[in-house]
């Protein structure tokens, strides 16, 4: 709080005081008051005003400076009203009361939406488990009816993948409670994901090339398998029908990190779409030609990488390839938020 700002804020009061002071002088002179008495009264009036203004400025300056210091030091700034000391002047007391009331109202609204979000997430998880029952029944029907087995299998797999995405998306918003961080071998995680998509990869006559996947990284194995599954599903969805699908998965280590590359020879991503492919519900040019695109897969992958403390980037050339590059730090301070 600057003194010139204080003076500017009280300029109206100063004008009123000045008018009152000079009006008093005019009356005193008109009534032939002695000059010595006028000087004494003027000195008393001006000194009292000056001392009062300095005391008021000092009191408010200390309070507001302390307020800004506390605000800058707080990580959770919404806690400021609870940390503020009692003010020794009316405006400060009113400000604290208003801030506290607003903070209380905000906390109540946040609690309400958290509760609603929790209820919705629990419902989604329950729905997913219920929806998996008819999927399992359909698979059983397909096995007992060979003539429709192949037709049903691909559709059931797609349906099962979409259901799985819903479950992982619901959990990813609060996934820090579901993390088990330990050393996970890239080969095992990728192998499990590829095994789940074995029939789809075989149908696409896919070739898989791997190198350096014996490396272990600090992450959550279940979520890493889900990430690999999403990448494989995207490669299958956006493959170039004119050539066999080829997936190249390699890992390299340096002193600070393990860098994983997941590359396919699909249709690629247009350059203008690259900045947005991790945005929620963004499908881009390729999505308009593929009705199965939801724009959620890579969004969930990016979100999980951020929560797990891994970095993710992408390179692509339309009509040639798409490469996703993951960096697993060897000294990861995992962020669970």
ZALO-226108 format. One record per residue (C-alpha): residue in three letters; residue number from 1; x, y, z. Coordinates in Angstrom, 3 decimals. Example, Ala and Ser with C-alpha at 12.3 -4.5 7.8 and 13.67 -1.06 7.14 Angstrom:
<mido "ALA"; 1; <12.300; -4.500; 7.800>> <mido "SER"; 2; <13.670; -1.060; 7.140>> 
END
This chain:
<mido "UNK"; 1; <0.000; 0.000; 0.000>> <mido "UNK"; 2; <1.611; 3.263; -1.175>> <mido "UNK"; 3; <1.201; 6.618; 0.584>> <mido "UNK"; 4; <0.255; 8.411; -2.636>> <mido "UNK"; 5; <-2.550; 5.874; -3.183>> <mido "UNK"; 6; <-3.744; 6.543; 0.362>> <mido "UNK"; 7; <-3.766; 10.298; -0.312>> <mido "UNK"; 8; <-5.598; 9.818; -3.593>> <mido "UNK"; 9; <-8.204; 7.634; -1.910>> <mido "UNK"; 10; <-8.854; 10.330; 0.727>> <mido "UNK"; 11; <-8.755; 13.311; -1.638>> <mido "UNK"; 12; <-12.470; 14.095; -1.120>> <mido "UNK"; 13; <-11.961; 14.245; 2.654>> <mido "UNK"; 14; <-8.971; 16.561; 2.205>> <mido "UNK"; 15; <-11.025; 18.913; 0.022>> <mido "UNK"; 16; <-13.789; 19.038; 2.659>> <mido "UNK"; 17; <-11.217; 19.724; 5.386>> <mido "UNK"; 18; <-9.606; 22.467; 3.321>> <mido "UNK"; 19; <-12.976; 24.152; 2.677>> <mido "UNK"; 20; <-13.826; 23.937; 6.381>> <mido "UNK"; 21; <-10.389; 25.269; 7.397>> <mido "UNK"; 22; <-10.422; 28.291; 5.089>> <mido "UNK"; 23; <-14.058; 29.033; 5.957>> <mido "UNK"; 24; <-13.071; 29.058; 9.636>> <mido "UNK"; 25; <-10.154; 31.398; 8.884>> <mido "UNK"; 26; <-12.478; 33.811; 7.072>> <mido "UNK"; 27; <-14.868; 33.910; 10.067>> <mido "UNK"; 28; <-12.014; 34.349; 12.545>> <mido "UNK"; 29; <-10.572; 37.219; 10.526>> <mido "UNK"; 30; <-14.040; 38.755; 10.083>> <mido "UNK"; 31; <-14.546; 38.796; 13.856>> <mido "UNK"; 32; <-11.123; 40.500; 14.299>> <mido "UNK"; 33; <-9.587; 37.546; 16.119>> <mido "UNK"; 34; <-5.994; 38.098; 17.172>> <mido "UNK"; 35; <-3.413; 36.721; 14.733>> <mido "UNK"; 36; <-1.652; 34.735; 17.438>> <mido "UNK"; 37; <-4.876; 32.888; 18.279>> <mido "UNK"; 38; <-5.547; 32.150; 14.589>> <mido "UNK"; 39; <-2.027; 30.699; 14.209>> <mido "UNK"; 40; <-2.404; 28.526; 17.338>> <mido "UNK"; 41; <-5.824; 27.185; 16.297>> <mido "UNK"; 42; <-4.605; 26.526; 12.726>> <mido "UNK"; 43; <-1.530; 24.695; 14.023>> <mido "UNK"; 44; <-3.632; 22.519; 16.335>> <mido "UNK"; 45; <-6.126; 21.684; 13.558>> <mido "UNK"; 46; <-3.483; 20.894; 10.918>> <mido "UNK"; 47; <-1.339; 18.870; 13.352>> <mido "UNK"; 48; <-4.326; 16.808; 14.459>> <mido "UNK"; 49; <-5.311; 16.080; 10.852>> <mido "UNK"; 50; <-1.741; 15.135; 9.914>> <mido "UNK"; 51; <-1.233; 12.822; 12.902>> <mido "UNK"; 52; <-4.616; 11.172; 12.337>> <mido "UNK"; 53; <-3.856; 10.548; 8.647>> <mido "UNK"; 54; <-0.379; 9.133; 9.343>> <mido "UNK"; 55; <-1.720; 6.843; 12.082>> <mido "UNK"; 56; <-4.570; 5.647; 9.835>> <mido "UNK"; 57; <-2.180; 5.061; 6.898>> <mido "UNK"; 58; <0.318; 3.141; 9.068>> <mido "UNK"; 59; <-2.367; 0.904; 10.547>> <mido "UNK"; 60; <-3.904; 0.064; 7.168>> <mido "UNK"; 61; <-0.509; -0.291; 5.451>> <mido "UNK"; 62; <0.662; -2.872; 7.976>> <mido "UNK"; 63; <-2.587; -4.828; 7.687>> <mido "UNK"; 64; <-2.764; -4.918; 3.877>> <mido "UNK"; 65; <0.953; -5.597; 3.441>> <mido "UNK"; 66; <0.583; -8.522; 5.844>> <mido "UNK"; 67; <-2.435; -9.688; 3.827>> <mido "UNK"; 68; <-0.443; -9.700; 0.558>> <mido "UNK"; 69; <2.505; -11.486; 2.187>> <mido "UNK"; 70; <0.210; -14.212; 3.507>> <mido "UNK"; 71; <-1.479; -14.497; 0.103>> <mido "UNK"; 72; <1.849; -14.978; -1.678>> <mido "UNK"; 73; <3.058; -17.550; 0.866>> <mido "UNK"; 74; <-0.077; -19.695; 0.712>> <mido "UNK"; 75; <-0.181; -22.570; -1.783>> <mido "UNK"; 76; <-3.922; -22.931; -1.259>> <mido "UNK"; 77; <-4.943; -19.297; -1.473>> <mido "UNK"; 78; <-8.582; -19.970; -0.677>> <mido "UNK"; 79; <-7.472; -20.500; 2.953>> <mido "UNK"; 80; <-6.551; -16.806; 3.289>> <mido "UNK"; 81; <-9.737; -15.739; 5.158>> <mido "UNK"; 82; <-9.029; -18.281; 7.904>> <mido "UNK"; 83; <-5.444; -17.032; 8.289>> <mido "UNK"; 84; <-6.192; -13.312; 8.491>> <mido "UNK"; 85; <-5.745; -11.665; 11.925>> <mido "UNK"; 86; <-8.436; -9.451; 13.385>> <mido "UNK"; 87; <-8.366; -5.951; 11.877>> <mido "UNK"; 88; <-8.126; -2.874; 14.102>> <mido "UNK"; 89; <-10.196; -0.740; 11.723>> <mido "UNK"; 90; <-13.725; -1.116; 10.392>> <mido "UNK"; 91; <-12.935; -1.623; 6.680>> <mido "UNK"; 92; <-10.492; -4.441; 7.493>> <mido "UNK"; 93; <-13.061; -6.182; 9.706>> <mido "UNK"; 94; <-15.695; -5.893; 6.967>> <mido "UNK"; 95; <-13.231; -7.228; 4.360>> <mido "UNK"; 96; <-12.369; -10.243; 6.513>> <mido "UNK"; 97; <-16.033; -10.992; 7.144>> <mido "UNK"; 98; <-16.860; -10.783; 3.419>> <mido "UNK"; 99; <-13.882; -12.983; 2.441>> <mido "UNK"; 100; <-14.764; -15.550; 5.095>> <mido "UNK"; 101; <-18.401; -15.683; 3.935>> <mido "UNK"; 102; <-17.325; -16.093; 0.282>> <mido "UNK"; 103; <-14.791; -18.784; 1.223>> <mido "UNK"; 104; <-17.407; -20.693; 3.221>> <mido "UNK"; 105; <-19.861; -20.538; 0.317>> <mido "UNK"; 106; <-17.172; -21.731; -2.123>> <mido "UNK"; 107; <-16.206; -24.630; 0.173>> <mido "UNK"; 108; <-19.843; -25.710; 0.412>> <mido "UNK"; 109; <-20.216; -25.616; -3.391>> <mido "UNK"; 110; <-16.949; -27.522; -3.923>> <mido "UNK"; 111; <-18.074; -30.161; -1.428>> <mido "UNK"; 112; <-21.416; -30.458; -3.242>> <mido "UNK"; 113; <-19.787; -30.956; -6.646>> <mido "UNK"; 114; <-17.221; -33.376; -5.215>> <mido "UNK"; 115; <-20.041; -35.441; -3.779>> <mido "UNK"; 116; <-21.926; -35.377; -7.082>> <mido "UNK"; 117; <-18.754; -36.294; -8.967>> <mido "UNK"; 118; <-18.077; -39.191; -6.607>> <mido "UNK"; 119; <-21.647; -40.447; -7.003>> <mido "UNK"; 120; <-21.403; -40.203; -10.789>> <mido "UNK"; 121; <-18.050; -42.012; -10.851>> <mido "UNK"; 122; <-19.428; -44.786; -8.630>> <mido "UNK"; 123; <-22.445; -45.102; -10.928>> <mido "UNK"; 124; <-20.227; -45.297; -14.022>> <mido "UNK"; 125; <-18.067; -48.006; -12.442>> <mido "UNK"; 126; <-21.185; -49.951; -11.467>> <mido "UNK"; 127; <-22.594; -49.494; -14.986>> <mido "UNK"; 128; <-19.364; -50.765; -16.543>> <mido "UNK"; 129; <-19.434; -53.928; -14.464>> <mido "UNK"; 130; <-23.102; -54.478; -15.320>> <mido "UNK"; 131; <-22.478; -53.809; -19.031>> <mido "UNK"; 132; <-19.695; -56.389; -19.110>> <mido "UNK"; 133; <-22.174; -59.155; -18.258>> <mido "UNK"; 134; <-24.100; -59.023; -21.575>> <mido "UNK"; 135; <-20.774; -58.692; -23.421>> <mido "UNK"; 136; <-19.591; -61.922; -21.801>> <mido "UNK"; 137; <-22.934; -63.523; -22.702>> <mido "UNK"; 138; <-22.532; -62.436; -26.329>> <mido "UNK"; 139; <-19.063; -63.965; -26.419>> <mido "UNK"; 140; <-20.490; -67.234; -25.099>> <mido "UNK"; 141; <-23.249; -67.161; -27.735>> <mido "UNK"; 142; <-20.637; -66.568; -30.423>> <mido "UNK"; 143; <-18.603; -69.553; -29.271>> <mido "UNK"; 144; <-21.687; -71.775; -29.398>> <mido "UNK"; 145; <-22.654; -70.539; -32.872>> <mido "UNK"; 146; <-19.583; -70.788; -35.122>> <mido "UNK"; 147; <-21.463; -69.407; -38.134>> <mido "UNK"; 148; <-21.803; -65.981; -36.500>> <mido "UNK"; 149; <-18.724; -66.141; -34.290>> <mido "UNK"; 150; <-16.381; -64.133; -36.537>> <mido "UNK"; 151; <-18.976; -61.450; -37.256>> <mido "UNK"; 152; <-19.757; -60.975; -33.589>> <mido "UNK"; 153; <-16.211; -61.148; -32.279>> <mido "UNK"; 154; <-14.974; -57.870; -33.779>> <mido "UNK"; 155; <-18.046; -55.954; -32.643>> <mido "UNK"; 156; <-17.894; -57.453; -29.153>> <mido "UNK"; 157; <-14.212; -56.505; -28.906>> <mido "UNK"; 158; <-14.999; -52.916; -29.919>> <mido "UNK"; 159; <-17.852; -52.742; -27.418>> <mido "UNK"; 160; <-15.655; -54.175; -24.674>> <mido "UNK"; 161; <-12.922; -51.617; -25.471>> <mido "UNK"; 162; <-15.366; -48.723; -25.282>> <mido "UNK"; 163; <-16.691; -49.975; -21.938>> <mido "UNK"; 164; <-13.131; -50.321; -20.674>> <mido "UNK"; 165; <-12.375; -46.749; -21.778>> <mido "UNK"; 166; <-15.342; -45.457; -19.807>> <mido "UNK"; 167; <-14.111; -47.260; -16.695>> <mido "UNK"; 168; <-10.544; -46.019; -17.027>> <mido "UNK"; 169; <-11.701; -42.470; -17.764>> <mido "UNK"; 170; <-13.900; -42.449; -14.650>> <mido "UNK"; 171; <-11.003; -43.732; -12.572>> <mido "UNK"; 172; <-8.348; -41.533; -14.165>> <mido "UNK"; 173; <-9.931; -38.378; -12.714>> <mido "UNK"; 174; <-9.101; -39.669; -9.243>> <mido "UNK"; 175; <-6.506; -42.274; -10.137>> <mido "UNK"; 176; <-3.897; -41.291; -7.547>> <mido "UNK"; 177; <-5.715; -43.498; -5.026>> <mido "UNK"; 178; <-5.311; -46.448; -7.380>> <mido "UNK"; 179; <-1.577; -46.110; -8.088>> <mido "UNK"; 180; <0.929; -48.792; -7.167>> <mido "UNK"; 181; <4.266; -47.320; -8.192>> <mido "UNK"; 182; <7.065; -49.819; -8.623>> <mido "UNK"; 183; <9.552; -51.032; -11.206>> <mido "UNK"; 184; <7.701; -52.437; -14.220>> <mido "UNK"; 185; <9.341; -54.101; -17.205>> <mido "UNK"; 186; <8.289; -52.472; -20.471>> <mido "UNK"; 187; <8.366; -55.845; -22.196>> <mido "UNK"; 188; <5.829; -57.324; -19.790>> <mido "UNK"; 189; <3.467; -54.346; -19.967>> <mido "UNK"; 190; <3.563; -54.164; -23.758>> <mido "UNK"; 191; <3.296; -57.958; -24.070>> <mido "UNK"; 192; <0.143; -58.048; -21.959>> <mido "UNK"; 193; <-1.431; -55.236; -23.979>> <mido "UNK"; 194; <-0.536; -56.910; -27.277>> <mido "UNK"; 195; <-1.949; -60.219; -26.015>> <mido "UNK"; 196; <-5.307; -58.584; -25.260>> <mido "UNK"; 197; <-5.380; -57.263; -28.825>> <mido "UNK"; 198; <-3.919; -60.421; -30.392>> <mido "UNK"; 199; <-6.861; -61.299; -32.638>> <mido "UNK"; 200; <-7.237; -57.727; -33.930>> <mido "UNK"; 201; <-3.498; -57.552; -34.657>> <mido "UNK"; 202; <-3.608; -60.905; -36.443>> <mido "UNK"; 203; <-6.611; -59.794; -38.512>> <mido "UNK"; 204; <-4.661; -56.714; -39.577>> <mido "UNK"; 205; <-1.649; -58.932; -40.447>> <mido "UNK"; 206; <0.370; -56.691; -38.110>> <mido "UNK"; 207; <4.121; -56.970; -37.672>> <mido "UNK"; 208; <5.563; -55.988; -34.292>> <mido "UNK"; 209; <9.205; -54.975; -33.885>> <mido "UNK"; 210; <10.623; -54.384; -30.413>> <mido "UNK"; 211; <14.019; -53.454; -29.061>> <mido "UNK"; 212; <15.281; -52.598; -25.568>> <mido "UNK"; 213; <12.017; -53.421; -23.781>> <mido "UNK"; 214; <13.774; -55.455; -21.091>> <mido "UNK"; 215; <14.245; -52.104; -19.326>> <mido "UNK"; 216; <12.339; -51.525; -16.069>> <mido "UNK"; 217; <10.747; -48.147; -15.348>> <mido "UNK"; 218; <9.056; -46.620; -12.308>> <mido "UNK"; 219; <5.327; -46.531; -13.021>> <mido "UNK"; 220; <2.034; -48.296; -12.378>> <mido "UNK"; 221; <1.880; -51.543; -14.348>> <mido "UNK"; 222; <-1.897; -51.638; -14.811>> <mido "UNK"; 223; <-2.124; -48.087; -16.097>> <mido "UNK"; 224; <0.896; -48.571; -18.362>> <mido "UNK"; 225; <-0.795; -51.623; -19.921>> <mido "UNK"; 226; <-3.891; -49.493; -20.506>> <mido "UNK"; 227; <-1.744; -46.832; -22.203>> <mido "UNK"; 228; <-0.171; -49.440; -24.497>> <mido "UNK"; 229; <-3.632; -50.822; -25.228>> <mido "UNK"; 230; <-4.844; -47.377; -26.289>> <mido "UNK"; 231; <-1.856; -46.908; -28.585>> <mido "UNK"; 232; <-2.373; -50.307; -30.205>> <mido "UNK"; 233; <-6.094; -49.602; -30.653>> <mido "UNK"; 234; <-5.299; -46.265; -32.317>> <mido "UNK"; 235; <-2.768; -47.890; -34.624>> <mido "UNK"; 236; <-5.353; -50.482; -35.657>> <mido "UNK"; 237; <-8.055; -47.844; -36.105>> <mido "UNK"; 238; <-5.910; -45.528; -38.226>> <mido "UNK"; 239; <-3.883; -48.056; -40.192>> <mido "UNK"; 240; <-3.230; -47.663; -43.909>> <mido "UNK"; 241; <-5.301; -50.333; -45.662>> <mido "UNK"; 242; <-2.881; -50.362; -48.608>> <mido "UNK"; 243; <-0.081; -51.927; -46.543>> <mido "UNK"; 244; <0.382; -54.266; -43.599>> <mido "UNK"; 245; <0.443; -52.631; -40.201>> <mido "UNK"; 246; <3.868; -52.416; -38.582>> <mido "UNK"; 247; <4.404; -51.420; -34.962>> <mido "UNK"; 248; <7.908; -50.485; -33.819>> <mido "UNK"; 249; <8.366; -50.206; -30.063>> <mido "UNK"; 250; <11.846; -49.356; -28.777>> <mido "UNK"; 251; <13.373; -48.088; -25.537>> <mido "UNK"; 252; <16.682; -46.345; -24.875>> <mido "UNK"; 253; <18.242; -45.442; -21.528>> <mido "UNK"; 254; <20.471; -42.559; -20.530>> <mido "UNK"; 255; <21.732; -41.303; -17.176>> <mido "UNK"; 256; <18.517; -39.495; -16.326>> <mido "UNK"; 257; <15.652; -41.234; -18.086>> <mido "UNK"; 258; <14.291; -44.076; -20.196>> <mido "UNK"; 259; <12.850; -42.943; -23.526>> <mido "UNK"; 260; <10.206; -45.170; -25.127>> <mido "UNK"; 261; <9.160; -44.813; -28.754>> <mido "UNK"; 262; <5.877; -46.275; -30.054>> <mido "UNK"; 263; <5.707; -45.908; -33.830>> <mido "UNK"; 264; <3.290; -47.199; -36.455>> <mido "UNK"; 265; <3.147; -46.909; -40.242>> <mido "UNK"; 266; <-0.473; -45.763; -40.342>> <mido "UNK"; 267; <-2.124; -42.869; -42.110>> <mido "UNK"; 268; <-0.393; -40.318; -39.886>> <mido "UNK"; 269; <-1.729; -37.071; -38.440>> <mido "UNK"; 270; <-2.094; -33.817; -40.382>> <mido "UNK"; 271; <0.381; -31.184; -39.200>> <mido "UNK"; 272; <-2.374; -28.727; -38.285>> <mido "UNK"; 273; <-3.961; -31.310; -35.938>> <mido "UNK"; 274; <-0.806; -32.180; -33.976>> <mido "UNK"; 275; <-1.105; -29.404; -31.332>> <mido "UNK"; 276; <-4.605; -30.578; -30.404>> <mido "UNK"; 277; <-4.502; -34.393; -30.432>> <mido "UNK"; 278; <-4.276; -34.593; -26.616>> <mido "UNK"; 279; <-7.259; -32.271; -26.135>> <mido "UNK"; 280; <-10.427; -33.781; -24.754>> <mido "UNK"; 281; <-12.875; -34.984; -27.469>> <mido "UNK"; 282; <-10.664; -33.709; -30.317>> <mido "UNK"; 283; <-10.960; -36.051; -33.311>> <mido "UNK"; 284; <-9.387; -33.935; -36.057>> <mido "UNK"; 285; <-9.369; -34.643; -39.774>> <mido "UNK"; 286; <-8.835; -38.379; -39.319>> <mido "UNK"; 287; <-11.747; -38.575; -36.906>> <mido "UNK"; 288; <-14.138; -37.229; -39.509>> <mido "UNK"; 289; <-13.342; -40.175; -41.769>> <mido "UNK"; 290; <-13.534; -42.726; -38.940>> <mido "UNK"; 291; <-16.933; -42.922; -37.198>> <mido "UNK"; 292; <-15.409; -44.845; -34.286>> <mido "UNK"; 293; <-13.299; -41.887; -33.150>> <mido "UNK"; 294; <-14.199; -40.363; -29.794>> <mido "UNK"; 295; <-11.178; -38.144; -29.148>> <mido "UNK"; 296; <-10.856; -39.572; -25.636>> <mido "UNK"; 297; <-8.083; -42.191; -25.974>> <mido "UNK"; 298; <-5.069; -39.895; -26.276>> <mido "UNK"; 299; <-6.614; -37.416; -23.848>> <mido "UNK"; 300; <-6.734; -40.134; -21.164>> <mido "UNK"; 301; <-3.204; -41.275; -22.056>> <mido "UNK"; 302; <-1.831; -37.737; -21.705>> <mido "UNK"; 303; <-3.702; -37.219; -18.448>> <mido "UNK"; 304; <-2.354; -40.464; -16.986>> <mido "UNK"; 305; <1.217; -39.627; -18.033>> <mido "UNK"; 306; <0.940; -36.246; -16.312>> <mido "UNK"; 307; <-0.347; -37.837; -13.104>> <mido "UNK"; 308; <2.334; -40.535; -13.178>> <mido "UNK"; 309; <5.097; -37.996; -13.784>> <mido "UNK"; 310; <5.966; -39.131; -17.338>> <mido "UNK"; 311; <6.333; -36.771; -20.278>> <mido "UNK"; 312; <4.727; -37.464; -23.656>> <mido "UNK"; 313; <5.281; -35.951; -27.086>> <mido "UNK"; 314; <4.307; -36.862; -30.637>> <mido "UNK"; 315; <5.808; -36.783; -34.118>> <mido "UNK"; 316; <3.894; -37.615; -37.257>> <mido "UNK"; 317; <3.930; -37.328; -41.010>> <mido "UNK"; 318; <0.633; -37.632; -42.819>> <mido "UNK"; 319; <0.490; -40.747; -44.960>> <mido "UNK"; 320; <3.684; -42.143; -43.451>> <mido "UNK"; 321; <3.894; -42.664; -39.661>> <mido "UNK"; 322; <2.919; -41.599; -36.163>> <mido "UNK"; 323; <5.380; -41.807; -33.259>> <mido "UNK"; 324; <4.599; -41.235; -29.584>> <mido "UNK"; 325; <7.588; -40.667; -27.324>> <mido "UNK"; 326; <7.409; -41.319; -23.562>> <mido "UNK"; 327; <10.063; -40.243; -21.071>> <mido "UNK"; 328; <10.281; -42.134; -17.779>> <mido "UNK"; 329; <12.499; -40.289; -15.325>> <mido "UNK"; 330; <14.873; -42.416; -13.245>> <mido "UNK"; 331; <14.561; -40.012; -10.332>> <mido "UNK"; 332; <10.850; -39.422; -10.597>> <mido "UNK"; 333; <9.182; -37.377; -7.903>> <mido "UNK"; 334; <5.682; -38.594; -8.717>> <mido "UNK"; 335; <2.920; -36.047; -8.646>> <mido "UNK"; 336; <-0.274; -37.505; -7.293>> <mido "UNK"; 337; <-2.512; -34.631; -8.219>> 
END
